[in-house]
Amino acid sequence: MAFSAENGYKLTTGDVTADERLAAQSALVDAAAESYRLSDALFQKGIDSFLQVLDSQRSRYTAQQAPISLHLARLANLVTLYKVLDGGVLENTSDGQMPSSRP
């Protein structure tokens, strides 16, 4: 996915869907992984310092955490929606039968 100015505007204004946000985060993860790969290659050639490698590795791990957090938030929102719509709450019954639906 190419990142455009329109995508950047949508991300900063909050006018973006969860799928678009996840796609943007995936692009960021790919870019951070490439940055780490290049930093490591430069270090192996003696051109760059190990601090740069560590910094790009930290950035990569941070970028990898964002999609996980977005996925967790999405699932939590679905659970909340399901609860609000009174869906599927099973109460324990002594006889092992499913309870009747709520009034």
N, C-alpha and C positions, 0 to 999 in steps of 0.2 A: 504494500500500500504506500503510495507516495503521499508525503505530508505536504499539504498546501496551506496558504495563508488563510483560506476559508476554514480549514480544519482547525487551525490555531485559534481563530476568532471564536469558533463554536465551542472549543474547549474552555476558553477563558470566560465566555459569557454564560456558560452552563446550558447552552442551547444544543445539547448533544445527547444522543441516546446511549444506553448502556452498551450496545453492540459497537457503536462508533468509538466510544471511550476505550473499550477493550481492544479494538483494532489499533487504535493509536498507541496504546500501551504495548501491544505486541511489536509494533514498529520501533518503539523506544527500546525494548528489550533486544531486538536485533541490532540496532545501532550501538547499544552499549556493549554487546558481545563482540561486535566488530572492532570497536574502540579498544577493548581489552586485548583482542588478538593482535592488533597493530602495536599497542604499547609493549606487549610481551616480545614481539618480533624485534622492535627497536632496542629493547633491553638486551636481548640475546646477541645483537650485533654490536653492543657497547655504545649505542647512540644516545640512549635515554637512561634515566635513573630508575632504580627499583621502586622508588616512591611513586613515580608515575604509574608503574604497573599496579601497585597496591591501590592507588586512587581509582584507576579505571576498573579494577576488580570490585572495589566497593560500590562504584556507580552501577556496575552490572548487577550485583546482588540487590541493590536498592530497586533497580528497574524490574528485576524478576519478582520482587515482593508486591509491586503495585497490581499486576493482574490477579494475584492471589487475593489481595484485599478487595478488589472490585468484585471478584466472584463470590467471596464471602458476604459482602454487602448485598449483592443481588439475591443470594439465597436467603439471607435474613429478611430482606424485603418481601420475598415470596412467602415466607413463613408468617410474617406479620399480616400480609394480605389475606392469607388463608384463615388466620385466626379472626380477623375482622369480619370476614364473610361467614364466620361460624362453620367452617368446614372441617369435618372429620375428627372432632374431639371425642375420643373414646374414654369413657369412664370405667373404672374397675367395678365389676359386679361380682357378687359372691357366687353366683351360679355359673359363671363362665360365659353367659350369653351377652351378646351385644346389647347395649341399652337402646331404648326406643329414641326416636329423634326428639329434639327439644321442642317445646311449644312455641 
